[in-house]
Amino acid sequence: MKKLKSFIALDLKSNTQNITIVKKLHRHVYGFKVGYRSFYNNRSSELISEIKKSKCKLFLDLKLHDIPNTVKGAIDSLSNINPDFLTLHISGGKEMMKAALNSIKKNKLKTKILGVTLLTSLDGKDSEKIYKERNTKKLVKKFTEIANNVNIHGLICSGDDLKVLGKFNKLIKITPGVKMFARNDDQKRVTFAHNALQDGASFVVIGRELIESKKPLDLLKKYGEQNKNKNLWTK
């Protein structure tokens, strides 16, 4: 069965609810993203077990950002989980990313390290205040070059940035904060899922729009019907 090239962000109030979403959607999506709220919540081990049992990919979104030895230790501690994907902030620097990769190798994990470029909740005004660079595309490209030189596996980047990152074709690109249908929310650099995938994203992350729906499977099928001829599906 073909699956939508998407990770579903499991961010409901309880992991009981998140487990229900996994059971409903696992046949139709590539994987599930477990972030702070669900990872540090009750029944997180049951949630992770359910994702693994479903044969979907586990994307652990912890956005590690600390001194190299601390990040290495964090990944050592995650070796029993062995997620398919794990995030860290590129702004943590080259040595931190190298330490993460060394831990992956030492523990013989299958985990792919994904570097966060610039959070989709930030725009040019924010990046200028934090990084002294108003041009978000220029900043994201700079972060990507640093990550590429360290040979991490991929990036987390907004749909707006995909076209300027085309030359980095060996990197997995995952675009968060995408929408299936028109909506208003708190993210500033947002695109539609189908546009992101057509512009070069390897996968997208779909969250509240889907998981807060009363009928998430029906909504996903509706989206699939409207986009069945587009390059949104795994082989």
Secondary structure, 3 states (H helix, E strand, C coil): CCCEEEEEEECCCCHHHHHHHHHHHCCCEEEEEECHHHHCCCCHHHHHHHHHHCCCEEEEEEEECCCHHHHHHHHHHCCCCCCCEEEEEHHHCHHHHHHHHHHHHHCCCCCEEEEECCCCCCCHHHHHHHHCCCCHHHHHHHHHHHHHHHCCCEEECCHHHCHHHCCCCCCEEEECCCECCCCCCCCCCCCEHHHHHHCCCCEEEECHHHHCCCCHHHHHHHHHHHCCCCCCECC
